Amino acid sequence: MEFLRCEKASFSVIGREGSTDEGEGFVQRLWADANEHYAEVSALAKHDERGRPLGF
């Protein structure tokens, strides 16, 4: 497999921290927590022309 190096404009990542040490289902719990607190970061998300968030 070949990898190409590229440079990307700066960007930010907003999310939740978790670990496999938290046991089975930790990803689902992270998503549930992030969804419960989406209002806290929704103003920082990119939106389309109709105000809908663009991607997750």
Backbone as CSV, one residue per row, in Angstrom:
resi,resn,N_x,N_y,N_z,CA_x,CA_y,CA_z,C_x,C_y,C_z
1,MET,0.849,-1.160,0.000,0.000,0.000,0.000,0.903,1.235,0.000
2,GLU,0.552,2.187,-0.817,1.321,3.425,-0.919,0.532,4.572,-0.295
3,PHE,1.241,5.430,0.436,0.618,6.597,1.045,1.218,7.847,0.433
4,LEU,0.385,8.805,0.152,0.842,10.082,-0.364,0.730,11.114,0.735
5,ARG,1.782,11.881,0.908,1.766,12.933,1.917,1.146,14.183,1.309
6,CYS,0.287,14.851,2.068,-0.313,16.093,1.602,-0.443,17.040,2.785
7,GLU,-0.609,18.305,2.499,-0.820,19.296,3.541,-2.259,19.769,3.475
8,LYS,-2.839,19.950,4.620,-4.235,20.346,4.723,-4.308,21.651,5.496
9,ALA,-5.237,22.489,5.091,-5.444,23.731,5.838,-5.815,23.378,7.273
10,SER,-5.535,24.287,8.205,-5.848,23.973,9.595,-7.346,23.778,9.796
11,PHE,-7.663,22.952,10.784,-9.043,22.660,11.111,-9.112,22.250,12.576
12,SER,-10.295,22.205,13.102,-10.503,21.804,14.490,-11.356,20.555,14.539
13,VAL,-11.162,19.791,15.582,-11.960,18.596,15.815,-12.637,18.764,17.166
14,ILE,-13.930,18.562,17.175,-14.705,18.654,18.411,-15.256,17.274,18.683
15,GLY,-15.060,16.776,19.874,-15.562,15.438,20.143,-15.491,15.079,21.606
16,ARG,-15.529,13.803,21.839,-15.468,13.250,23.183,-14.289,12.292,23.247
17,GLU,-13.722,12.174,24.429,-12.585,11.285,24.613,-13.063,9.981,25.236
18,GLY,-12.504,8.879,24.763,-12.849,7.581,25.315,-11.726,6.601,25.073
19,SER,-11.867,5.426,25.641,-10.812,4.418,25.537,-11.428,3.026,25.541
20,THR,-10.741,2.100,24.900,-11.170,0.703,24.936,-11.098,0.156,26.355
21,ASP,-10.338,0.823,27.220,-10.279,0.412,28.621,-11.639,0.534,29.303
22,GLU,-12.549,1.300,28.703,-13.887,1.485,29.272,-14.803,0.292,28.991
23,GLY,-14.311,-0.663,28.242,-15.058,-1.895,28.009,-15.946,-1.856,26.778
24,GLU,-16.633,-2.960,26.582,-17.501,-3.133,25.422,-18.580,-2.048,25.389
25,GLY,-18.833,-1.534,24.197,-19.872,-0.530,24.013,-19.426,0.895,24.254
26,PHE,-18.098,1.106,24.449,-17.648,2.467,24.747,-17.901,3.420,23.590
27,VAL,-17.847,2.960,22.354,-18.098,3.842,21.209,-19.555,4.303,21.212
28,GLN,-20.464,3.396,21.448,-21.884,3.754,21.501,-22.146,4.762,22.624
29,ARG,-21.487,4.588,23.767,-21.658,5.534,24.873,-21.089,6.903,24.517
30,LEU,-19.959,6.927,23.798,-19.390,8.208,23.369,-20.347,8.942,22.434
31,TRP,-20.934,8.207,21.473,-21.891,8.823,20.550,-23.102,9.344,21.299
32,ALA,-23.616,8.575,22.236,-24.782,9.002,23.007,-24.460,10.275,23.786
33,ASP,-23.276,10.326,24.398,-22.867,11.503,25.158,-22.715,12.713,24.238
34,ALA,-22.080,12.513,23.092,-21.902,13.620,22.139,-23.252,14.137,21.646
35,ASN,-24.161,13.233,21.331,-25.487,13.650,20.865,-26.259,14.406,21.939
36,GLU,-26.132,13.973,23.183,-26.823,14.650,24.285,-26.329,16.083,24.481
37,HIS,-25.078,16.341,24.115,-24.476,17.656,24.344,-24.250,18.438,23.048
38,TYR,-24.909,18.023,21.971,-24.693,18.671,20.675,-25.003,20.168,20.714
39,ALA,-25.991,20.567,21.468,-26.371,21.985,21.538,-25.204,22.858,22.008
40,GLU,-24.305,22.282,22.788,-23.155,23.034,23.301,-22.182,23.437,22.196
41,VAL,-22.147,22.680,21.113,-21.174,22.946,20.047,-21.821,23.200,18.690
42,SER,-23.144,23.161,18.614,-23.817,23.258,17.310,-23.478,24.551,16.569
43,ALA,-23.263,25.638,17.284,-22.928,26.905,16.617,-21.565,26.837,15.937
44,LEU,-20.719,25.897,16.340,-19.376,25.764,15.762,-19.350,24.859,14.532
45,ALA,-20.420,24.118,14.308,-20.476,23.187,13.179,-20.745,23.933,11.873
46,LYS,-20.280,23.340,10.781,-20.609,23.897,9.466,-22.022,23.467,9.113
47,HIS,-22.752,24.376,8.481,-24.140,24.107,8.106,-24.348,24.414,6.627
48,ASP,-25.325,23.752,6.030,-25.662,24.048,4.640,-26.539,25.293,4.586
49,GLU,-26.963,25.656,3.389,-27.747,26.874,3.190,-29.110,26.841,3.892
50,ARG,-29.560,25.653,4.273,-30.843,25.534,4.984,-30.651,25.393,6.496
51,GLY,-29.397,25.524,6.955,-29.115,25.450,8.383,-28.896,24.060,8.930
52,ARG,-28.836,23.051,8.052,-28.624,21.671,8.503,-27.132,21.409,8.672
53,PRO,-26.729,20.686,9.722,-25.301,20.386,9.908,-24.768,19.569,8.732
54,LEU,-23.535,19.833,8.363,-22.888,19.112,7.271,-21.974,18.034,7.823
55,GLY,-22.446,16.822,7.908,-21.634,15.688,8.272,-21.332,15.539,9.754
56,PHE,-20.938,14.330,10.100,-20.546,13.987,11.449,-19.339,13.098,11.383
